[in-house]
Amino acid sequence: MGRTYAGILGPLAFVTILARSVIDTSSVESTMMLATICLFLFAGIGYLVGQMADSIVIEAVKTNFDTELQAREAAKTNAS
């Protein structure tokens, strides 16, 4: 999930900076430098957020699975 978030947020930041520079008529060199920096910065942030989200989802699913498994085992032993 981290790579997906990085792949979305990085280019989104890049395009946003390019669009802002077109509106403000900024110089090409400064725009490309800022857009590239933002690309890598937001890709890194997206990767970290995606990894955290992935671990949270995996932990929640694992907890629910373990709870359901224990409930079924308890029901099985009570039926015997």
matplotlib code that plots the C-alpha trace (Angstrom):
import matplotlib.pyplot as plt

x = [0.0, 3.0, 4.1, 0.6, 0.3, 3.8, 2.9, -0.2, 1.0, 4.4, 3.1, 0.1, 2.5, 4.6, 1.6, 0.2, 3.5, 3.5, 0.0, 0.8, 3.8, 1.7, -0.8, 1.9, 4.2, 7.2, 10.6, 11.1, 14.2, 12.9, 9.6, 11.2, 13.5, 10.6, 8.4, 11.1, 11.8, 8.0, 7.7, 10.3, 9.1, 5.5, 6.3, 8.3, 5.4, 3.0, 5.1, 5.3, 1.5, 0.8, 3.0, 1.3, -2.2, -1.1, 0.1, -3.1, -5.3, -3.3, -3.4, -7.2, -7.8, -5.5, -7.3, -10.7, -9.5, -8.1, -11.2, -13.4, -11.1, -11.2, -15.0, -15.4, -13.0, -14.9, -18.2, -16.7, -15.5, -18.8, -20.7, -18.6]
y = [0.0, 2.3, 2.2, 3.0, 6.0, 7.2, 6.7, 8.9, 11.6, 12.2, 12.9, 14.8, 17.2, 17.5, 18.4, 20.8, 22.7, 22.8, 24.1, 26.7, 27.9, 28.2, 30.4, 32.5, 32.5, 31.4, 30.6, 27.1, 26.3, 27.2, 25.5, 22.2, 22.2, 22.8, 20.3, 17.6, 18.3, 18.1, 14.9, 13.1, 14.6, 13.7, 10.3, 9.6, 10.9, 8.8, 5.7, 6.1, 6.8, 3.8, 1.5, 2.6, 2.1, -1.3, -2.4, -1.1, -3.0, -6.2, -6.0, -5.3, -8.3, -10.5, -9.5, -10.2, -13.5, -14.6, -13.6, -15.5, -18.5, -18.5, -18.2, -21.2, -23.3, -22.4, -23.3, -26.6, -27.6, -26.6, -28.7, -31.8]
z = [0.0, 0.6, -3.0, -4.2, -1.9, -3.0, -6.6, -6.2, -3.9, -5.5, -9.1, -7.7, -5.9, -9.0, -11.2, -8.6, -8.6, -12.4, -12.5, -9.9, -11.8, -15.0, -13.2, -11.5, -14.7, -12.7, -14.3, -15.7, -13.7, -10.3, -11.1, -12.1, -9.1, -6.7, -8.5, -8.3, -4.6, -3.9, -5.9, -3.8, -0.5, -1.0, -2.4, 0.8, 2.9, 0.9, 1.3, 5.1, 5.4, 3.1, 5.2, 8.4, 6.9, 5.6, 9.1, 10.7, 8.3, 8.7, 12.5, 12.5, 10.2, 12.2, 15.5, 14.0, 12.6, 16.0, 17.8, 15.4, 15.6, 19.4, 19.4, 17.0, 19.1, 22.3, 20.6, 19.4, 22.8, 24.4, 21.9, 22.8]

ax = plt.figure().add_subplot(projection="3d")
ax.plot(x, y, z, "-o")
ax.set_aspect("equal")
plt.show()
